[in-house]
Amino acid sequence: QFIYEKITDSSTVKDYPADDTETVYNTYYNLVNAQVSSYGMTIEQLISAQGISEDDFKNKMLKETVYPEMNRQLIYYAILDNEKMKVTNEEISDQFNEFKKGMTASSALSDEQLNEYFGEYYFEVLAVEEKIGDFLYDNAVIK
């Protein structure tokens, strides 16, 4: 954890690619939607209960959740590219299966539901984080 924090704290992301921003936003939106629907609410009801507009909700989620997450992701992908490492479909599939194994019977979702809520992108990011974590653990020099 310390190594991740050192890297992200000492790195600067210049810009957030629009497509990636939308992908990460949609992932979090779907997660919030799934959570509130489990309580018998819609996301629109949640937004209304907060007394904000949908645009305000999106801007708040971008600022508080999406951009910090994208900072980490973009830095990790930059390391991956710089070190000429790749994440395989098998590694992504392994992350999907590990995630599924960790679910309790009461919260178990079908493969289709998992992909709908999270998208393949989420499991790709988990695979990237694991690969970068292993790389940093093996190569980091802490001063």
The 8 nearest C-alpha neighbors of each residue, nearest first, counted from 0:
[[1, 3, 2, 4, 5, 132, 6, 136],
 [2, 0, 4, 3, 5, 6, 141, 7],
 [1, 3, 5, 4, 0, 6, 135, 139],
 [2, 4, 0, 6, 1, 5, 7, 132],
 [5, 3, 1, 7, 2, 6, 8, 0],
 [6, 4, 2, 8, 3, 7, 9, 1],
 [5, 7, 3, 9, 4, 8, 10, 2],
 [6, 8, 10, 4, 9, 5, 3, 71],
 [9, 7, 5, 6, 10, 4, 11, 3],
 [8, 10, 6, 7, 5, 11, 4, 3],
 [11, 9, 7, 8, 6, 12, 74, 5],
 [10, 12, 13, 9, 7, 70, 8, 74],
 [11, 13, 14, 70, 10, 73, 15, 74],
 [14, 12, 11, 15, 70, 10, 16, 73],
 [15, 13, 12, 16, 17, 11, 70, 73],
 [14, 16, 17, 20, 13, 19, 12, 69],
 [17, 15, 19, 18, 20, 14, 21, 69],
 [16, 18, 20, 19, 21, 15, 22, 14],
 [19, 17, 21, 20, 16, 22, 15, 23],
 [20, 18, 22, 21, 16, 17, 23, 15],
 [21, 19, 17, 23, 18, 22, 24, 16],
 [20, 22, 24, 18, 19, 23, 25, 17],
 [23, 21, 19, 25, 20, 24, 18, 26],
 [22, 24, 26, 20, 25, 21, 19, 65],
 [23, 25, 21, 27, 26, 22, 65, 28],
 [26, 24, 28, 22, 23, 27, 21, 29],
 [25, 27, 23, 29, 117, 24, 28, 22],
 [26, 28, 30, 24, 29, 25, 31, 23],
 [27, 29, 25, 31, 30, 26, 24, 32],
 [30, 28, 32, 116, 26, 27, 31, 25],
 [31, 29, 27, 33, 32, 28, 116, 34],
 [32, 30, 34, 28, 33, 29, 35, 27],
 [31, 33, 29, 42, 35, 30, 34, 36],
 [34, 32, 30, 36, 31, 35, 29, 37],
 [33, 35, 31, 37, 32, 36, 30, 38],
 [36, 34, 38, 40, 37, 32, 33, 41],
 [35, 37, 39, 40, 33, 38, 34, 41],
 [36, 38, 35, 34, 39, 33, 40, 32],
 [39, 37, 36, 35, 40, 34, 41, 33],
 [38, 40, 36, 37, 35, 41, 34, 33],
 [41, 39, 36, 35, 38, 44, 42, 45],
 [40, 42, 44, 43, 36, 35, 45, 32],
 [41, 43, 45, 32, 44, 46, 35, 40],
 [42, 44, 46, 41, 45, 47, 53, 40],
 [45, 43, 47, 41, 42, 46, 48, 40],
 [46, 44, 42, 48, 43, 47, 49, 41],
 [45, 47, 43, 49, 48, 44, 51, 42],
 [46, 48, 44, 50, 49, 45, 43, 51],
 [49, 47, 45, 50, 46, 44, 51, 43],
 [50, 48, 46, 47, 51, 45, 44, 52],
 [49, 51, 47, 48, 46, 52, 45, 56],
 [52, 50, 49, 55, 46, 47, 56, 53],
 [51, 53, 55, 54, 56, 46, 50, 47],
 [52, 54, 56, 55, 57, 46, 51, 43],
 [53, 55, 57, 52, 56, 58, 51, 59],
 [56, 54, 58, 52, 53, 57, 51, 59],
 [57, 55, 53, 59, 54, 58, 60, 52],
 [56, 58, 54, 60, 55, 59, 61, 53],
 [59, 57, 61, 55, 60, 56, 54, 62],
 [58, 60, 56, 62, 57, 61, 63, 55],
 [59, 61, 57, 63, 64, 58, 62, 56],
 [62, 60, 65, 58, 59, 64, 66, 63],
 [61, 63, 59, 60, 66, 64, 58, 65],
 [64, 62, 60, 61, 59, 65, 67, 66],
 [65, 63, 60, 61, 67, 66, 62, 68],
 [64, 66, 61, 68, 67, 69, 24, 60],
 [65, 67, 69, 68, 61, 62, 64, 70],
 [68, 66, 70, 69, 65, 64, 71, 63],
 [69, 67, 65, 71, 66, 70, 64, 72],
 [68, 70, 72, 66, 71, 67, 73, 65],
 [71, 69, 67, 68, 73, 72, 66, 74],
 [70, 72, 74, 69, 68, 73, 75, 7],
 [71, 73, 69, 75, 74, 70, 76, 68],
 [72, 74, 76, 70, 75, 71, 69, 77],
 [73, 75, 77, 71, 72, 76, 70, 78],
 [76, 74, 72, 78, 77, 73, 71, 79],
 [75, 77, 79, 73, 78, 74, 72, 80],
 [76, 78, 74, 80, 75, 79, 81, 73],
 [79, 77, 81, 75, 76, 80, 82, 74],
 [78, 80, 76, 84, 82, 77, 81, 83],
 [81, 79, 83, 77, 78, 82, 76, 84],
 [82, 80, 78, 83, 79, 77, 84, 76],
 [81, 83, 79, 84, 80, 78, 77, 85],
 [84, 82, 80, 81, 79, 85, 78, 77],
 [85, 83, 79, 82, 80, 86, 81, 78],
 [84, 86, 87, 83, 79, 80, 127, 130],
 [85, 87, 127, 90, 126, 88, 84, 91],
 [86, 88, 90, 89, 85, 91, 126, 92],
 [87, 89, 91, 90, 92, 86, 123, 93],
 [88, 90, 92, 87, 91, 93, 86, 94],
 [91, 89, 93, 87, 92, 88, 126, 94],
 [92, 90, 88, 123, 94, 93, 89, 126],
 [91, 93, 89, 95, 94, 90, 88, 96],
 [94, 92, 90, 96, 91, 95, 89, 97],
 [95, 93, 97, 91, 92, 96, 122, 98],
 [94, 96, 92, 98, 93, 97, 122, 99],
 [95, 97, 99, 93, 98, 94, 100, 92],
 [98, 96, 94, 100, 99, 95, 93, 101],
 [99, 97, 95, 101, 96, 100, 94, 102],
 [98, 100, 96, 101, 97, 102, 95, 107],
 [101, 99, 97, 98, 102, 96, 103, 95],
 [102, 100, 98, 99, 97, 103, 96, 107],
 [103, 101, 99, 100, 107, 106, 104, 98],
 [102, 104, 106, 105, 107, 101, 100, 99],
 [103, 105, 107, 106, 102, 108, 101, 100],
 [106, 104, 103, 107, 102, 108, 101, 37],
 [105, 107, 103, 104, 102, 108, 101, 99],
 [108, 106, 104, 102, 105, 103, 109, 99],
 [109, 107, 112, 113, 106, 110, 111, 99],
 [108, 110, 112, 111, 113, 107, 114, 99],
 [111, 109, 113, 112, 114, 108, 99, 115],
 [110, 112, 114, 109, 113, 115, 108, 116],
 [113, 111, 115, 109, 114, 110, 108, 116],
 [114, 112, 110, 116, 115, 111, 117, 108],
 [113, 115, 118, 111, 117, 112, 116, 119],
 [114, 116, 112, 113, 118, 117, 111, 29],
 [117, 115, 29, 113, 114, 30, 112, 118],
 [118, 116, 114, 26, 121, 115, 113, 119],
 [117, 119, 114, 120, 115, 121, 116, 26],
 [118, 120, 122, 121, 114, 123, 117, 91],
 [119, 121, 123, 118, 122, 124, 117, 22],
 [122, 120, 124, 123, 119, 117, 118, 125],
 [123, 121, 125, 124, 119, 120, 91, 94],
 [122, 124, 120, 126, 91, 125, 121, 127],
 [123, 125, 127, 121, 122, 126, 128, 120],
 [124, 126, 122, 128, 123, 127, 129, 121],
 [125, 127, 123, 129, 124, 128, 91, 90],
 [128, 126, 124, 130, 129, 125, 131, 123],
 [129, 127, 125, 131, 126, 130, 132, 124],
 [128, 130, 132, 126, 127, 131, 133, 125],
 [129, 131, 127, 133, 132, 128, 126, 134],
 [130, 132, 134, 128, 133, 129, 127, 135],
 [133, 131, 129, 135, 130, 134, 128, 136],
 [132, 134, 136, 130, 131, 135, 137, 129],
 [135, 133, 131, 137, 132, 136, 138, 130],
 [136, 134, 139, 138, 132, 137, 133, 131],
 [135, 137, 133, 134, 138, 139, 132, 2],
 [136, 138, 134, 135, 133, 139, 132, 140],
 [139, 137, 135, 136, 134, 140, 133, 141],
 [140, 138, 135, 136, 141, 137, 2, 134],
 [141, 139, 142, 138, 135, 136, 137, 2],
 [140, 142, 139, 2, 5, 138, 1, 136],
 [141, 140, 139, 5, 2, 1, 138, 6]]
